[in-house]
Amino acid sequence: MTALTTVQPLGQSRETTPPAPTARPAKPRRRWLTEQRVVGGIAVVTAFVLWEIVALLRLKPALILPGPTDVLKAFGDLVRRGTIWTDLATSATELVSGLGLAIVIGLPLGLLLGWYRRLHYALNPFITFLYATPRIALMPLMIIWLGIGNSSKIAIVFLMAFFPVLINTSQGVGALDQGTVRVAKCFGASDLQLFVTVALPGTVPFIISGIRLAVGQALIGVYVAEMSGAVHGVGLMMNTAGQQFQTSKVFAGLFIFAITGVVLTYLLRRVETHFAAWRPDLH
């Protein structure tokens, strides 16, 4: 058999049909209800139910172990009285101010320490000394130097949150890909350009991790600072309730601190996950 071929006349262009556009694959939707959240939620609900059952059985008096409903009643009483709002505003001001100062000062200083080796050699003894010293022990000095107002409280929160940001940022700069740095220098990049285009983006995952650790330390600083000469604050409320054996109010303040830490940690973990691809592979 002979194959039939079609001869196209000269001077006529062959018509070709353009390829059909291919549809982009749809990005998989991230389910909010994941297995981790389901299992974690069930565990939390189970723990609260068991806690309530033990409290209702009164194996221990309510003075020793109040139940979740007792804690909710205590929190409702604080809301009705209206004093909780002043305490919340005071503690929030101390937390935001101290943590904000720790980020504003610790972030650029950590970049400089990680970038300039001699500066790191010069300041490392002082950083090690202060980091090894319990910052809570500095509270009397803060009161003497800054008074019993909010300034001394913010200073303690700052000292508690400063070192996680500083150390993580410095370690992030040290983990940068030196090949990328050398290429940028070969193209004539200045130190400022290297900071903005190489150092800062490459250390973002470390910075977020440091801030996440700083949140927990800052909350500890808020509670400890409000136990010394404070007029308002959630920590002061908990301390006063403990002295008056109002255990339910102590638990209410404890949950305020815990929920604040959980929310801030969750938000920072989302940011950290967003920049996880920037983290260099150290192995």
ZIRA-V97213 format. One record per pair of residues at least 4 apart in sequence whose C-alpha atoms are under 7 Angstrom apart, sorted by the first residue. I is the first residue (numbers start at 1). J is the second residue. D is the distance in Angstrom with one decimal. If there is no record, write none. Layout:
# ZIRA-V97213
{{I	J	D} {I	J	D}}
This chain:
# ZIRA-V97213
{{33	37	6.3} {33	38	6.6} {34	38	6.2} {35	39	6.0} {36	40	5.9} {37	41	5.8} {38	42	6.1} {39	43	6.2} {40	44	6.2} {41	45	6.2} {42	46	6.0} {43	47	6.1} {44	48	6.3} {45	49	6.2} {46	50	6.1} {47	51	6.1} {48	52	6.1} {48	68	7.0} {49	53	6.2} {50	54	6.2} {51	55	6.2} {51	67	6.3} {52	56	6.1} {52	67	5.0} {52	68	6.0} {53	57	6.2} {54	58	6.5} {54	59	6.6} {55	59	7.0} {55	65	6.6} {55	66	6.1} {55	67	4.9} {60	64	6.2} {60	65	6.1} {61	65	6.2} {62	66	4.5} {63	245	6.9} {63	247	5.9} {64	247	6.9} {66	70	5.7} {66	71	6.8} {66	247	6.9} {66	248	6.0} {67	71	6.4} {68	72	6.2} {69	73	6.2} {70	74	6.2} {70	248	6.1} {71	75	6.2} {71	248	4.8} {71	249	6.6} {71	251	6.3} {71	252	5.7} {72	76	6.1} {73	77	6.1} {74	78	6.3} {74	248	5.8} {74	249	5.5} {74	252	6.8} {75	79	6.3} {75	249	6.8} {75	252	5.8} {76	80	6.2} {77	81	6.2} {78	82	6.2} {78	83	6.4} {78	84	5.6} {79	84	6.0} {83	87	6.6} {84	88	6.0} {85	89	6.1} {86	90	6.1} {86	232	6.8} {87	91	6.2} {87	232	5.1} {87	233	3.9} {87	234	5.2} {88	92	5.9} {88	233	6.2} {88	234	6.2} {89	93	6.1} {90	94	6.4} {90	232	6.3} {90	233	5.3} {91	95	6.1} {91	222	6.6} {91	233	5.1} {91	234	6.2} {92	96	6.0} {93	97	5.9} {94	98	5.9} {94	153	6.6} {94	154	5.1} {94	222	6.7} {95	99	5.8} {95	157	6.7} {95	218	6.4} {95	219	6.8} {95	222	6.4} {96	100	5.6} {97	101	6.1} {97	154	6.4} {98	102	6.2} {98	154	4.9} {98	155	6.5} {98	157	4.9} {98	158	4.2} {99	103	6.3} {99	157	6.7} {99	158	5.8} {99	161	6.0} {99	218	6.4} {100	104	6.1} {101	105	6.0} {101	158	6.4} {102	106	5.4} {102	158	5.3} {102	161	5.8} {102	162	4.4} {103	107	5.5} {103	162	7.0} {103	165	6.5} {105	109	6.2} {106	110	5.8} {106	162	5.8} {106	165	5.6} {106	166	4.6} {107	111	6.4} {107	165	6.3} {107	166	6.0} {107	169	6.3} {108	112	6.3} {109	113	6.1} {109	166	6.7} {110	114	6.1} {110	166	4.6} {110	167	6.5} {110	169	5.0} {110	170	4.5} {111	115	6.0} {111	169	6.1} {111	170	5.6} {111	173	6.4} {112	116	5.8} {113	117	6.7} {113	119	5.9} {113	120	4.7} {113	170	5.9} {114	120	6.9} {114	170	4.4} {114	171	6.6} {114	173	5.1} {114	174	5.6} {115	173	6.5} {116	120	6.4} {117	121	6.3} {118	122	6.2} {119	123	6.2} {120	124	5.6} {123	127	6.2} {124	128	5.9} {125	129	6.1} {126	130	6.2} {127	131	5.9} {128	132	6.0} {129	133	6.3} {131	163	6.9} {135	159	6.5} {135	160	6.4} {138	142	6.3} {139	143	6.3} {139	156	6.7} {140	144	6.3} {141	145	6.0} {142	146	5.6} {142	152	5.2} {143	147	4.5} {143	148	5.3} {143	152	5.6} {146	151	6.0} {146	152	5.3} {147	152	6.3} {148	152	6.3} {148	229	5.6} {148	230	6.9} {150	154	6.1} {151	155	6.1} {152	156	6.4} {153	157	6.4} {153	222	6.9} {153	225	5.0} {153	226	6.9} {154	158	6.0} {155	159	6.2} {156	160	6.2} {156	221	5.9} {156	225	6.5} {157	161	6.2} {157	218	5.1} {157	221	4.6} {157	222	5.9} {158	162	5.7} {160	217	5.4} {160	218	5.6} {160	221	6.0} {161	165	7.0} {161	214	4.4} {161	215	6.8} {161	217	5.5} {161	218	5.2} {162	166	6.2} {163	167	5.8} {164	168	5.9} {164	210	5.0} {164	211	6.9} {164	213	6.2} {164	214	5.6} {165	169	6.0} {165	207	6.4} {165	210	4.5} {165	211	5.6} {165	214	6.6} {166	170	6.2} {167	171	6.2} {168	172	6.1} {168	206	5.6} {168	207	6.1} {168	210	5.2} {169	173	6.4} {169	203	6.5} {169	206	5.9} {169	207	5.3} {170	174	6.4} {171	175	6.3} {172	176	6.7} {172	203	4.7} {172	206	5.4} {173	199	6.1} {173	203	5.9} {176	202	6.4} {177	181	6.7} {178	182	6.1} {179	183	6.2} {180	184	6.3} {181	185	6.3} {182	186	6.2} {183	187	6.5} {184	188	6.7} {184	189	5.6} {185	189	5.1} {189	193	5.7} {189	194	6.2} {190	194	6.1} {191	195	6.1} {192	196	6.3} {193	197	5.8} {194	198	5.1} {194	199	6.2} {195	199	4.7} {195	200	5.7} {196	200	5.6} {197	201	6.5} {198	202	6.0} {199	203	6.1} {200	204	6.2} {202	278	6.1} {202	279	6.8} {203	207	6.1} {204	208	6.2} {204	275	6.9} {205	209	6.3} {205	272	5.8} {205	275	5.9} {205	276	6.2} {205	278	6.9} {205	279	5.9} {206	210	6.1} {207	211	6.2} {208	212	6.1} {208	268	6.6} {208	272	5.8} {209	213	6.3} {210	214	6.1} {211	215	6.2} {212	265	5.8} {212	268	6.2} {213	217	6.7} {214	218	5.9} {215	219	6.3} {215	261	6.8} {216	220	6.5} {216	261	6.4} {217	221	6.2} {218	222	6.2} {219	223	6.4} {219	257	6.9} {220	224	6.2} {221	225	5.8} {222	226	6.2} {223	227	6.7} {223	235	4.5} {226	230	5.0} {226	233	6.4} {226	235	5.4} {226	236	5.3} {227	235	6.5} {227	236	5.6} {227	239	6.9} {230	236	6.6} {232	236	6.3} {233	237	6.3} {234	238	6.2} {234	253	6.1} {235	239	6.2} {236	240	6.1} {237	241	6.1} {238	242	6.1} {238	249	6.7} {238	250	4.8} {238	253	5.8} {239	243	6.4} {240	244	6.4} {241	245	6.1} {241	246	4.9} {241	247	6.8} {241	249	6.1} {241	250	6.0} {242	246	5.8} {242	247	6.3} {242	250	6.2} {246	250	6.6} {247	251	6.3} {248	252	6.2} {249	253	6.2} {250	254	6.2} {251	255	6.1} {252	256	6.4} {253	257	6.5} {254	258	6.2} {255	259	5.8} {256	260	6.1} {257	261	6.2} {258	262	6.1} {259	263	6.1} {260	264	6.2} {261	265	5.9} {262	266	6.0} {263	267	6.3} {264	268	6.2} {265	269	5.9} {266	270	6.3} {267	271	6.5} {268	272	6.0} {269	273	6.0} {270	274	6.3} {271	275	6.6} {272	276	5.9}}
